[in-house]
């Protein structure tokens, strides 16, 4: 039984060792979820961009891609 090191395996796969060792930090999206649900209750007929604009007007600096991912996962686009 042959055992090869991580360096060799990464080289064979043409992958950086940093990719192998990368461990993403857990994201706490509860604040975004709460804010989006509040906006959905207050303004049920609005879409994502209006809800996002309202959050920005309140001073929230969250990235629109992150907010949209959570918006979709909550199923708010189906309302």
C-alpha positions in Angstrom: 0.0 0.0 0.0 1.5 3.3 -1.1 1.0 6.5 0.9 1.6 9.7 -0.9 1.9 13.1 0.8 -0.5 16.0 0.5 2.1 17.9 -1.5 2.3 15.3 -4.1 -1.4 14.7 -4.3 -2.0 18.4 -4.8 0.6 18.6 -7.4 -0.9 15.7 -9.4 -4.3 17.4 -9.2 -2.8 20.8 -10.0 -4.3 22.2 -6.9 -2.8 24.6 -4.4 -2.2 23.2 -0.9 -4.0 26.3 0.5 -7.1 25.0 -1.3 -6.7 21.7 0.4 -6.3 23.2 3.8 -8.9 26.0 3.4 -11.6 25.9 6.1 -14.4 28.4 5.6 -15.6 30.4 8.5 -19.3 29.8 9.4 -21.5 32.7 8.4 -24.1 34.0 10.8 -26.9 35.3 8.6 -29.6 35.6 11.3 -29.4 39.4 11.3 -30.0 39.5 7.5 -32.8 36.9 7.8 -34.6 38.9 10.5 -34.3 42.2 8.6 -35.6 40.6 5.3 -38.5 39.0 7.1 -39.4 42.3 8.7 -39.3 44.0 5.3 -41.5 41.2 3.8 -44.1 41.7 6.5 -44.1 45.5 6.1 -44.0 45.7 2.3 -45.3 42.4 1.0 -45.7 43.5 -2.6 -42.2 44.7 -3.2 -39.4 42.7 -4.8 -35.8 42.1 -3.8 -34.3 45.4 -5.1 -36.8 47.6 -3.2 -36.2 45.6 0.0 -32.5 45.8 -0.5 -32.7 49.6 -1.1 -34.7 49.9 2.2 -32.0 48.0 4.0 -29.3 50.2 2.5 -31.3 53.3 3.5 -31.3 52.0 7.1 -27.5 51.9 7.0 -27.0 48.2 6.4 -23.9 47.6 4.3 -24.5 43.9 3.4 -23.4 42.8 0.0 -26.4 42.4 -2.4 -25.3 38.9 -3.5 -25.3 37.7 0.1 -28.7 39.3 0.8 -30.1 37.9 -2.4 -28.9 34.4 -1.5 -30.7 34.6 1.9 -33.7 36.2 0.2 -34.1 33.2 -2.1 -33.4 30.7 0.7 -36.2 32.2 2.8 -38.6 31.8 -0.2 -39.5 35.4 -0.2 -39.3 35.6 -4.0 -42.4 33.3 -4.1 -44.6 35.7 -2.0 
